[in-house]
Amino acid sequence: MTDILSLQERVQNTIRLGESHFREFKTASEGKPENKKPRLVTHICRDIGEALVAFSNADGGELLIGVEDDGQITGIPHNNDDITIMLNAPNTHIFKSQQLPLIFSTQVIIDGKIILFFQVEKGISTIYQLPDGRCVRRKDKATMPADFREIQLERQEQRSREYDRQFVDGATVSDLDITLIQQLANEYFMGLSAERYLQQAGLAEYAVNGLRLRRATVLLFAKDIGRWNPHSHVRILRVNGTELKTGERYNVLSDEFVQGNIFKLIEDAWSRLRVYLTSKTEFGADAKFEQKFLYPEGACFEALINAIAHRDYSTHNGIEIYIYDDRMEVRNPGALLSTITIQDLKELRGAHESRNVLIAKILRENKYMRELGEGVRRMFDLMNDEMTVPEFHSNGSSFWVILPNKPLLSSKQQAWLDMFAEYNLSANQKRIVLLGMNGREISQDDIYQAMQTEELRVYNEEVTSLRKKAILVEIRNQIAAKNYAHKRNIKPSKIPRFRVQIPNGDNNVLQQSRKLTRNRKCGIHLENLPADITRKALEDSFSEYGDVNYIYLARDENTKKLKGFGTIWFNTEQSAKKAFDALKNNAPFNIKLVYPYRPPNSKPK
């Protein structure tokens, strides 16, 4: 009787608390107040199945049948056979072969009335479904349709967050690299033993049977990592081209595999990866041989460290690094945590959270990592110096970082920037200055796009600095731009407002920029060009034959539409001839060599 009374008290307390995310009441009757009759048993069983599946897919909960929404106890007006069928609904009204994490399925008598009481725990490994395969979930006070994959990802994230803090059965200190642990212990506090250091760092706890080690401990220090986590590895693939192919077209030039505990993995993977960061040895301007790096070393190291520290170690995959001709991709097992968005990373909002709390803590304390969030900022800073930015992507199973290897500036672009060398321009300021080549007038949208940001603060800082240096000159103020835009029914941000000039020099910008083109020796004239052709597309196609100096595309003076012909000028006659010889017999347009340089408004011979 004591147990029954205890359960009665529990049910009474549940009713007093009312419906919530964790509690639901269902009536067992239907009809007008003066003419109530028992609800169909099949309908009640359907409600039981839906409610319990929804609770199990959320955070667990309690269901009471025979209680109205307002907490009034009306009881079960059915016979014993019907009650038996209802109590069995958690088995009969869910997807076949599934078994709910059921705690209670019983009847309780409150105030002389029968109530059916059900309680389920939150599901851990199973995503529960209704008999027809539908998936539902409790949200606030309602049962809502749910996305099966969304629940699956949340469960996986929860498992991954807990993974490095779980204890490992069978692992002992003898399985660890004691020499390495003692080194860290000495740096932490001289005289501290390895065992005490593990306890101090939260990596182990003493129990009845001795020191119990957490998963983070074996991931960080295991002598034989394959015994505890065979997927603690980094795979580095050098791909020939810009995409990975399969079968007979498989284009992987090298495939290296590095495995070990986290400290060993950092050291060995970095030594292997670093080989791929240099392009070639060149004779530099200071008459010394020097290595030219395709990627900033610091940015690559940050990408590797972040992958090792924040990956999902509960999955059966390792880290993969793909080195293509135009980019490096560092792929981490496990999606980006739900508390962080790609936009947060791009906008450097300082959003940070570690999936592996203990691992990240040890790496930070031992100077392998910066403070959380600083690694991404440093990556951006280093890539920004190279006139590019990292990219971030995430799907349901992985998160990856792309470090672009964009080609160096053309000789014309570099010559233009050299005119401003004394002003120590930032990477963003260089991007703005490049917009102003050939006297081009620049809009606000042009500047935002060039800097690859939407932040007003960044825009104001860079534009203000260039204006103070007398490099960026306003040709149309904000009010004038709005009036100009209004008349033409376009956005004011698209109206040109600035022009680039060389301070303390000849301020005829167009003339200055055209100095870069006076060494044109030879060009190729093209006819029957597509109507949507762009200068960039032509430059991308023809730059393989040599440095493209200038591209002229003829336009109608009134409509501004392309006329279908133009000229590509090269810095050397050899480059022009090379392009002509390669394309003269198979080009989709008419092509011929032209000499010498002529202004863009003159017609080729």
N, C-alpha and C positions, 0 to 999 in steps of 0.2 A: 504493500500500500504506500510505503514511503516513496518509492520510485514514481508511482502514479501521481501522487500529490506533487512531487517535484516537477513532473512534466506539466501538470495542470498549471502550476504557478508560472512556469515558463511561457506557456501558451497565453495565459492571462496578461502577462507582461508584454508579450508580442502584440496583442490586440490593443493594449493601452498606448503603445508607441505609434500605432497606425501604419498605413502603407508607406513604403519608401523604396529606394533602390534595392533593399535587401528583403522586403516583405510585401506579400500580395494577399488580398482577401478575395474569395470568390463565393457568390451565393449558390445555394443548391436548389433554389426555387425560382419560379417564373410566374408571370401573370400579374394582374392588378392586386393591390394590397388586400382587398376584401375577398379575393378569389385566387390565392396562391396555390400552386401545385408543383410537384417535383419536376425538376428539369430532366431532360433525357440523359440517361447515364452516358451514352456515347458522347454527348456534348461536354459533360463534365470531365470525362476521361481525356478528351481532346484538350481542354483547358489545362488539365494537370500536366499532360505531356509538354505543351508549349511553355508553361511557366517554369517547369523544372529544367528543361533544356536551356531556356533563356538564362536562368540563374547560373547553371553550370558553365555556360559559355562566358559569363561575366565574372562576378565575384562571390558566387554562392548566394543562398537565400532561403527563406521560409515561405511556405504556401499554406493557407488555411482555407478549407472548404466548409461552408456553413456560416460564414461571417460576411456581412455586407461591407461595402466600401467605406461606410462611416464608422465601422467597428461594432455595429449591432450584431449580436449573436442570434442567428435564426435557426441554426442546426441543420441536420441532414434528415429530410422527411422520407427516406428510402428504406427498403427492407435490408436485411442482413446480406442477402445474396448480392444486391446492388452495391452495398458498401464494400464487400470483398472485391468486386470487379474494379471499383474506384481505387482501392488501396493497391491494386496490382497494375494500375495505369502507368507507373514509372517504368514498368517492364514491357507493357503491351503497346504503348503509344509514343515510342521513340524509334529511331532507325534500327532495323534488325541487327542483331549481334552486338549492339552497343550496350554498355551498362553504366548507368549514371552513378556518380559518387554520392550515393544516398546515405543519409544519417538516420532519418526518421521517416517512416511511412506507417502511421498508426491512427487510431481513433482516441479521442479524449472527450470526457463528459464535463461540460462547463455549464453551471446553472441548470442542470438536468437535461441539457441538449448535447447531442453528439456533434463533434467537430472532427474533421479529418485534418491531421497535421503532417506536413511533409517538410523535410529539410535536406538540402544538398550542399556539398562543398563546391568550391571553384575547381573546375577541371584543370588538370595539369598537362597531360599528354594527349588527351582526346578532344576533338572538336565535335560536339554533339549535334545531331540532326533529328528532324521529325520523320515520321514514317515515309513521307513523300520526298525526302531528301533535302527539304528546306532547312536553312540555318537561321536561328533567331537568337536574340541576345537581350538581356535586361539593360535598359537605359532609363535612369531615373525611376519613374513609376510605370513604365510601359514596356511591353514586349515588342521589340522592333526587328525587322528583317536584318540580317547581318551578312557581311561578306566573309566567306569561309577563309579566304586567303588573309584577310586583315587580322582575324583572330589568330591564325597560324603564325603570322609575323610577330604579333604581340607576345605570344607564348614563347617563340624563339628568342625574342629580345629579353624577356624576363629570365629565361634559362641562361642566356649568355651573360647577363649582368651578375648573376649569382655564381657563375662557374669558377672564377679564380678564388672565391672565398670558401668554397666547399672543401671539406677534409678528404684526404685520399687514404683509403684503406690499404694497409700493407707497405706504405712508403715510410722509410726510416732515414735518419741522418746519414747513414752509410751509403745511401743511394745518391747523395748530393756531393757537389764539388766543395769539400770543406775548405780547401785552400782559398778559393775565391770568396767564400762566405767570411772566412777569417780576415781577409784583406778589407772587406767592406766593414766588418765589425771594428777593426782597428781604426779605420777612418771615422767611424761613427763615434766611438769612445774607446780610447786606448785601454787595453786590458779586458775588454768585454769578450767573453767566449762566443763561439759560433752559435751554440745552442741558445744562449741568452739573447744574442742579437736577433735570432729568428723570432723569439718571443716578444722582444721589445718592438720589432717592426710589424707585429701582428701576423706573422707568417706561420706561427706554430703556437700550440697551447699544450700544457701538460695535462694529461688525464690519468686515469687509474693504470692504464697499460703503458704509460710513457708519453713521449712527445708525439703529438699528432700534427702532421704537416698539411697545409692547405695546398690546393692545386697551384696557386701562384708560386709556391715554393719550388715545386718540381719543375714548373715551366721556366723559372728563372735559373735554377741551379742544378738540375738533374744531370748526372754523369751520362746516363743512357736515356735520352729524351724519347727515343722510339718506344721504350717500354711503357711510358706514361701518356704520351701524346705524339703519335707518329706523324701528325699533321703540322707539327711545329717546324715548318721549313719555308724556304724562299726559293722560287724557281725563276731563273732569268733567261729569257728567250730573245735572241737577236733575230729580227725578221727582215728579210730582204724585200723592201717595198713599204707600202703604206697600209697594207691590210694582210691579215693572216689567211692563207689559203690551205686547202686540204687535198688529200689524195695525191695524184701525180703532180699536182701544182704546189705541193707543200713547200713553203719557202722559208723555213727556219734555218738560219745559218749556224747557230749554236744554241745549245740547250743545257744550262748548268743548274745543278740541284744542290742546295746548301741546307743541311739539317743540324739542329743542335738546340741546347737550351737558349734562352733569350739573349743572355750576354754573349755567348759564342755566336749566335745567329747574327747579331748586330755586327760583330767584328768580321766574320767570314763573308757575309752577304755584301757588306760595304766594300771590302777589298776586291770582290769579284765585279761588283757593279761599277766601281770607279774606273775600271779599264775602258768602259764604254762611253765615258763622258768626254773623252778627248777626241778630236777629229784627226789632227795631223800636226807634225812639227813644221813650223814655218820660220823663215829668216825674217825677224822682226825689224822694226824701224831703228832700234838701237843696236843693230848689227849683231844680235844674239839670237840663237835658236830658242824658240819658245813654243809651248803647247797651247793650242787653240781649243778651248772647251766649247762643246755643243750645248751644255747645260751648266748653270751655276752649281758648283759642288754642294754648297750649303742647302740649296733648295732640294736637291736630290736626297741628301742625307736626312733632311726633315721629313720628306715623303716616306722614306724607308723606316725611320724611327716611329713615325705616327702609325704606319701600317702594323709594325710589330707590337706596339704598345696597345693599340685600340682594336685590333681585329677580334673576331669572334672565335675563341679557341674551342668552343663546344661543337663546331661544325667539322665535317670530314673533308676540309679543303685547306690548302696552304696559301701563302701569298704568292702572287704571280706578277712578274715585271716583264712587260713587253717593250722592246726597244725597236721602234720602227724608224724609217728614214726621216720622218718629219715630226716624231713625238716619242715620248716615253710614257707608258701607262703603268701605274702601280695599283694593282687590284687586291683589295682586302676582303677576306671572307667576312660576311656579315654586313647587313645594310646599315646606313647611317642611323644613329639612335633617333627615336621619335621626338626627342626633346630639342633636336637641332635640325635646322633646315639648310638646304643648299644655299638659299639666299642669305642666311646668316653668315655662312662662310665667305661668300662672295663680297659681302658688304663689310666684312671685318668687324662685326658687332661684338666680338669677344665672347661669343657663345661657346661654351665648352662643357664637356662632361665626359668622363671616362667610363667605358664599358668595364674595363678591368682596373678596379680601384687600387688594389694592392700592387699590381704590376706597375701602373703609372706612378704610384707613390715612390717605389724603390728606384725607378729610372730617374725620376726628378731629383731625389735626394742624392743620387750619385752622378748628377750633372749630364746624364745622357739626353734628358729632355728639358725644355724650358717650362715655365709655368703653363698650365693648360690654356690653350687658345693662342699662345705666343708662337707656336710652331707654324701655324697657318699664316699669321701675319708676317713672319720672317720669310716664308716661302714667297709670299706676294712681293715683298720688298726686293728680294733677290731677282725674281723673274722680271719685275718691273724695270729694274736696271738694264735688262736685256731687251726692253721695248716689247714685252709680252706679259701674259698673266697665266697662272695655273687655272685649270678647269676642274670642277668637281662633279661627280655623277653618282647616283645611288639607285639601286632597284631593290627588289625584295630579298636578294641573296648576297649582294656585294656592294661595296663602296669603292670607287676608284678615282685616282688623281691623274690628270693628264698634264704633262709638262711639254708644251710645244717647242719644237726646234725650228723656229721660223728662219728663213734665209736672211743673211746679212743685208744691210741697206745696199741699194744700188749705188754705183759710183756717183751718179747724179745727186741722189739723196744725201750721200755722205759729203759731197762737195758743198752742198747747200748748208748742211749743219755745221761744217767747218767754219763758215763765215761767222758763226755765233759761239765759237769755242771759248772765247774769253769770258762768257757770261755764266759758265757752270750751270747749264740748264738741267733741270730734273728730267726724268724719262717722260713724264706727262708733258712737260713744256716742249721737249723735242718733238713729240707727236703733234702738238699744235703748230709748231714752226714748220713742220713738214707739210701741213695742210696748205700753208701759204706759198708754196713753190709756184713759180710762173705767174705771180701776181694774183693768185686765186683769192677771191673774197670768201670769208669764213662765217658761218652761222653758229648759233649756240648748239644746235643739234649736231653739227659737224664736230665740234669740240667734245661734246659728251661721248659721241660714238668713237672718236679717236682715243679717248682716255679709257674707254670701256667701263664707264661708271655712270650712275644716275644721281650721285650725291652732289647737292648744291654746294656743300662746303668745299669739296675738292675742286669743283669748277671755279668758285670764287677765289680760292687760294692761288691756283695756277694762272688764271687770267689776270688777276690783280698784279701778281709778280711780273708777268710779261709786260703789262702796261707800264709799271713803274720803271722797268728797264728800257722803255721806249721801243720795244720790239713789236708789240701788238698795238696797232693803232685803230681807234674807233672811227669807222667811216659812216656810221649811222647809229644814233642813240636809240634807247629803248622805245621812246615815244614815236620816233620816226619809223622804227621797225614795225610797231603796231599799226600805224596808219598805212604803211606800205602793204602790210599783210592784209589789212581789212579791205583795201581796194581790190586785191587779187584773190580774196577768199581763201587764204592759206594761213597756216600757223605762224605766229611771229617768230617762234624759235627756229624756223626754217629760212628766215630772211638774213642775208649776209650782213654782218655788223662790224667785222674786223678785217684788217689786212696786215700782213707781216712786213716789217721793214728792218733794215740793218742800221742800228743806231750809229750816229756820228759818221755816216757814210752817205753814199748816193741813195736818197730816199725814193728814187724811182724803182719800186720793187720789181716791176716787170722787167726793167732793163737789167737789174742785178741778177735776177734768176736766169735771164736768157744768156748771161755770160757763160753759164754752164753748158750751153748747147753749141757754142761756136766751134767746137772741135769735131762737129759732125763731118764725117768723110764720105759716107755712102749710105744709101737707104734702099728699101725695096717698096715699090708702089703696088698697092693691092686694089683690085676692083671686084665688084660683085660680092661685097661683104654682107653678112646678115644684118638685118635692120636693128637687131638688139645687141650687136657686138659692143663690147666695152674696152676701154684702154687696158684695164687690168687683165682681162682675158687674153688680149694680144700680147701684153708684156709677159704673162705667165708662159705663153706658148713659144715666144721668140727669144726669151732670155737664155734658153739653153744653147743658142748659137753665139752668144756674146752679150756684152753690156748694151742694153737698149738705152739710147740717149734721149729720144723724144718720140712720141707717137702723135701723129696728126690725123684726125678723122674729120672729113668734110661734112658740114652741116648746112642745111637750108637757112638762109638769113632770117626768114620770116617764121617758119614753123619750128626751127631748131632741130628738125629731124635729120638723122644721118642720111647722107646721099649715097652711101654704099661704096665709097672709095676713101683711101687714105694712104699715108706713108709712114713707115717705121724707120727711124734713123738710128744707126749704130755708131758706136765710138770709133770703130775701125772698119776699113774696107773688107778685111778678111772675114769679119763676122757677118757682114751683109752678104758676101758671096757664099759663105757657108750656108746661110739660111736659104738663099736663092737656089743653090745646087740641090739642097735637100728637098725642096718643095716644088720646084718648077714642073715636075712631071706628074705629081699626084695631089696638088693642092686643090681644095674645093673652090678656089677663086683665082682670078687672073693675077699674075705676079710678074714684075720686071724690075731690074736694077735701075737706080737713078743716081746721078751725080750733079753737082756737089750739093752742099746745104743751100736750101732756099727758105725764106720766111714762110710760116704756115699758110699765109693767105695767097701765096703764089701757086700756080698750077704746075705740076710736074710735066716734064717733056714727054 
